[in-house]
């Protein structure tokens, strides 16, 4: 019995030892798992810290570089841009001395009875500013008792009529008209959306939105969304257009050199230094920053990556529409001569003429910078091919439409 009791006691001790060993192993396993989790957390924290350090490094670099863009240099850059913008040359100017009653009498005489004296109509309306044309509409109604717009529509036709109608609208209503035309019916003319929305100032876009709502009882942002949401590959174009419509960019003012350089660094990291392209970063910066800020950003960008921003856009953007939209914004910052010279070439090259594009560009830029655009067109072989804009128009269109275009571009040609 004593032997049996000793055996039971030994067996109990062995089982207790085994249980303790199992508990110890479980504790070691739990500790190992805890250590592993701690290591993973440490690794994640280290990666986050590294990413933060990289971001801070970029920001510190931008800050240090920005400090080098001294206040005097910033002022010089801003002065250069202001001089550039102020030096823009129009082709249509307010007519002096302006006699609206006499103009209305001559217009009525030109359109009264059988036929229409297009030469008189063209010479009067083509040589008046838009504000003066609005005055003529009111005086024609009050002194003649007739609607000038209705009379013009009944006496003219085709592209000549379309050109006159664009001239007689205010700039905002004219832009709203072309935007509606670009989206109405089957398909969407994305090029027109880009041409208008990416080259207008925040104040002009606000006026266009109001005009669109008043003229068509529709919301412009909603229509742009509807017309681009179901089109494959248009999401980025939609993003940039809606940003411009619904989130006005910063107003021009003093430029912070460090912030401008940081934006240049971020654009470089989103494009040339990245596998692929962070298109959204380009959209965010291009649509939200003021024109004066972007002017400095583009200067600093070229210092950082040795590419002009235009060249980087061509290299990095996969979609034609997005690339064109960004190029239009660059033009708004630096000057739109090249952008619209290209548009005029597109309107007339090859077989046929895109009359709507041609007249839209001529009318919208005639009181802003059409003289500069005209010179750029003739200067660049890829556009004018050694010929002037007036010569291209002479060769491409006919009749009263051609004559009025020549007046608007100040061609000194009367056909």
Secondary structure, 3 states (H helix, E strand, C coil): CHHHHHHHHHHHHHHHHHHHHHHHHHHHHHHHHHHHHHHHHHHHHHHHHHHHHHHHHHHHHHHHHHHHCCHHHHHHHHHHHHHHHHCCCCCCCCCCCCCHHHHHHHHHHHHCCCCCCHHHHHHHHHCCCHHHHHHHHHHHHHHHCCCHHHHHHHHCCHHHHHHHHHHHCCHHHHHHHHHHHHHCCCCCCHHHHHHHHCCCCHHHHHHHHHHHHHHHCCCHHHHHHHHHCCCCCCHHHHHHHHHHHHCCCCCCCCCCHHHHHHHHHHHHHHCCCCCCCCHHHHHHHHHHCCHHHHHHHHHHHHHHHCCCHHHHHHHHCCCHHHHHHHHHHHHHHHCCHHHHHHHHHHHHCCCCCCHHHHHHHHHHHCCCCHHHHHHHHHHCHHHHCCCCHHHHHHHHCCHHHHHHHHHHCCCCCCC
